[in-house]
């Protein structure tokens, strides 16, 4: 069974950077589209960034475009979300998700497997 585990969250000052990691186990990593979603306190879960299974397509929410970068290290079965120029509105629980042979859709419902989330808090 596929398992996703996020790490790298924490407290950071506005303008700072964090890199989140998500390790996939129990599946062939290269066959999965990977996505990052987040849920700010009191709000709905929202799309952040996704990568299609072949890596030919990557997508970013308008709110993070130019600041966040999704990438992967296939030798470690790990996807990353590099977050720069963080703002207070980036504060949320960040979730990693996977979709078998997925195209990197922005809809959370497209993803079969989810991690438990990692908290990112940007000081205000």
Residue, then its C-alpha position, 0 to 999 in steps of 0.5 A: x500500500x502506498x504511503x506518503x510522509x511529509x516533513x520539513x514544516x516549521x516556523x519561519x519569518x515572513x520573507x524566509x524559506x522552507x523546503x518540504x519533503x514527501x517520501x513515497x513508499x509501497x509503490x513505484x515512485x516514477x509512476x505517480x503524479x505528485x501534488x501539494x495541497x494546503x489547508x489554512x486555519x479555518x479554510x478549505x483545502x486548496x491546490x498549491x502545486x502538482x507534477x505529472x507522472x512523467x514530469x512533462x507538466x507542472x502546475x502552480x496556484x497563482x498565489x504561489x507562482x514565482x515563489x514555490x518550486x516543485x521538484x523530485x529526487x527519484x533516487x530517494x522517492x522524494x518530492x519537494x516543495x521549495x518555498x521562498x519569500x514566504x508570506x503570512x497567508x502561506x500559513x497552513x497544514x501542507x499535504x502531499x498527495x499522489x495519483x497513479x499515472x496522473x496528469x497533475x490535476x489541480x483537483x484534490x479529488x483526483x489523488x488517491x493517497x495522502x500524507x498526514x500533513x506538516x505544519x507551516x507557520x509564517x510569523x506575522 
